[in-house]
Amino acid sequence: MSQDSPTRPQRADWIRAGMWSLGFVALLWVLEATDYISGHQLDSLGIQPRTDAGLLGIVFAPMLHFGWAHLYGNTLFALVLSFLVLASGVGRGIVATLIIWVVGGVGVWLMSPPGSITAGTSMLIFGWLVYLILRGLFNHRVGQIVIGVLIFLVWGSLLLGVLPGQTGVSWQGHLFGAIGGALAAWLLNDPPRKQARKKTA
């Protein structure tokens, strides 16, 4: 029976990851419903570049959307990618998300054109995408490398969204979210050799 014990924490991690992912996406829909009922008053809480009020948008922008179509387009990506980020450890996944959140938000605040308002979970989506693609390379874990390759093959074309020129799309949010994902993958790497040193210390 002791041979089964390693799988139990893994299953528990998957369940927790699923609950966090579903909870986050549910929050997005509740906020959009609130925004709709209020006459889209929450939209003003997006990131307004280089303004004091815009700093508050760094906190709120990834949870807000400009309408149902905007939210619908992000929902599946947010659900799947957030689950995959959290499935290998909820604590590590939350820290990775916070790094993406801050780097992406600050980058948008600094670099977006004046007078614009940026909101949407796509900043996190691009960060999660890059994090998942790169983390296995830093961790030297075969399973994570395979997941990263599969994600790149399926959704790698999304990364073209970091390029400017798409009307109504914040390429700054995509770009700095992706940078945040790469930074998180590098900062949170924990390869097997590093783990072995921890155990022998």
C-alpha positions in Angstrom: 0.0 0.0 0.0 2.9 2.4 0.6 3.7 2.4 -3.1 0.4 4.3 -3.7 1.3 7.2 -1.4 3.3 9.3 -3.9 0.2 9.5 -6.2 -2.0 10.9 -3.4 -0.4 14.3 -3.1 -0.3 14.5 -6.9 -4.1 13.9 -7.1 -4.6 16.4 -4.3 -2.6 19.0 -6.2 -4.7 18.4 -9.3 -7.9 18.8 -7.3 -6.7 22.0 -5.7 -5.4 23.3 -9.0 -8.8 22.6 -10.6 -10.6 24.4 -7.7 -8.4 27.4 -7.9 -8.7 27.6 -11.7 -12.5 27.2 -11.7 -12.7 29.8 -8.9 -10.6 32.3 -10.7 -12.6 31.9 -14.0 -15.9 32.1 -12.0 -14.6 35.4 -10.5 -14.0 36.8 -13.9 -17.6 36.1 -15.0 -19.0 37.5 -11.8 -17.0 40.7 -12.3 -18.1 41.0 -15.9 -21.7 40.5 -14.8 -21.2 43.2 -12.2 -19.6 45.5 -14.8 -22.6 44.9 -17.2 -25.2 45.7 -14.5 -23.3 48.8 -13.5 -23.2 50.2 -17.0 -19.5 49.2 -17.5 -18.2 51.3 -14.7 -15.6 48.8 -13.8 -13.9 49.3 -17.1 -12.3 52.5 -15.8 -10.3 50.3 -13.3 -8.1 49.1 -16.1 -4.5 50.3 -16.5 -4.3 53.9 -17.5 -0.6 54.5 -18.4 1.6 56.8 -16.4 -1.2 58.1 -14.2 -1.7 57.6 -10.4 -5.1 56.1 -11.0 -3.6 53.8 -13.5 -1.4 52.2 -10.8 -4.6 50.7 -9.2 -5.3 49.2 -12.6 -2.2 46.9 -12.2 -4.2 45.2 -9.4 -7.6 45.0 -11.2 -6.9 44.9 -15.0 -6.3 41.2 -15.4 -9.7 40.4 -13.8 -11.7 42.8 -16.0 -12.9 42.6 -19.6 -14.5 44.9 -22.1 -17.6 42.9 -22.7 -18.8 39.3 -22.9 -17.1 38.5 -26.1 -13.7 39.7 -24.7 -14.2 37.5 -21.6 -15.5 34.5 -23.7 -12.4 34.6 -25.9 -10.1 34.4 -22.8 -12.1 31.8 -20.7 -10.8 28.5 -22.2 -7.2 29.7 -22.3 -7.4 31.0 -18.7 -9.0 27.8 -17.4 -6.6 25.3 -19.1 -3.4 27.3 -18.7 -4.0 28.3 -15.1 -4.7 24.7 -14.2 -1.5 23.5 -15.8 0.5 26.1 -14.0 -1.1 25.2 -10.6 -1.1 21.4 -11.1 2.6 21.0 -10.2 2.1 22.9 -7.0 -0.5 25.6 -6.1 1.9 27.7 -4.1 4.5 27.8 -6.8 1.8 28.5 -9.4 0.4 31.4 -7.4 3.9 32.9 -7.1 4.5 32.5 -10.8 1.1 34.2 -11.5 1.9 37.1 -9.2 5.3 37.6 -11.0 3.4 37.7 -14.3 0.8 40.0 -12.9 3.2 42.6 -11.6 5.7 42.5 -14.5 2.9 42.6 -17.1 1.0 45.4 -15.3 4.0 47.6 -14.7 5.1 47.1 -18.3 1.7 48.1 -19.6 1.6 51.1 -17.3 5.0 52.3 -18.5 4.6 51.5 -22.3 1.0 51.8 -23.4 -0.1 54.9 -25.3 -1.4 57.8 -23.3 -5.2 58.0 -22.9 -5.6 54.2 -23.3 -7.2 51.8 -20.8 -6.0 48.2 -20.8 -7.8 45.3 -19.2 -8.2 41.6 -19.8 -6.8 38.2 -18.6 -4.8 37.8 -21.8 -1.8 39.3 -20.0 -1.8 36.4 -17.6 -2.6 34.0 -20.4 0.6 35.0 -22.4 2.6 34.8 -19.1 1.3 31.3 -18.3 1.9 30.2 -21.8 5.6 31.2 -21.8 6.0 29.9 -18.3 4.8 26.5 -19.2 6.9 26.4 -22.4 10.1 27.4 -20.6 9.9 25.9 -17.1 10.9 22.4 -18.1 14.0 23.8 -19.7 15.0 25.5 -16.5 13.9 22.6 -14.2 15.5 19.9 -16.5 12.3 17.8 -16.0 11.3 15.6 -18.9 7.6 15.7 -18.1 7.5 19.5 -18.0 9.5 19.7 -21.2 7.1 17.4 -23.0 4.1 19.5 -21.7 5.9 22.7 -22.9 6.5 21.3 -26.4 2.9 20.2 -26.7 1.6 23.6 -25.5 3.9 25.3 -28.0 2.7 23.1 -30.8 -1.0 23.7 -30.0 -1.0 27.3 -28.9 2.4 28.7 -29.8 1.0 30.8 -32.6 -0.7 32.9 -29.9 2.8 34.4 -29.2 2.5 36.4 -32.4 0.2 38.6 -30.3 3.3 40.2 -28.7 3.8 42.0 -32.0 2.4 45.5 -32.5 -0.1 46.4 -35.2 -3.4 44.7 -34.1 -6.2 47.2 -33.7 -7.8 47.2 -30.2 -5.3 44.7 -28.9 -2.8 45.5 -26.2 0.4 44.0 -27.6 2.1 45.6 -24.6 0.1 43.5 -22.2 0.9 40.4 -24.2 4.6 41.2 -24.5 5.2 42.1 -20.8 3.0 39.2 -19.7 5.2 36.9 -21.7 8.3 38.5 -20.2 6.8 37.9 -16.7 6.2 34.3 -17.6 9.8 33.8 -18.7 11.1 35.6 -15.5 8.9 33.4 -13.4 10.1 30.2 -15.1 13.7 31.3 -14.4 13.2 32.5 -10.8 11.2 29.4 -9.7 13.3 26.7 -11.3 14.0 23.8 -9.1 15.9 21.1 -11.1 16.5 17.6 -9.6 20.2 18.4 -8.8 19.1 21.4 -6.8 16.5 19.3 -4.9 19.2 16.7 -4.2 21.5 19.3 -2.7 18.6 20.5 -0.4 18.0 16.9 0.9 21.7 16.4 1.7 22.2 19.7 3.3 
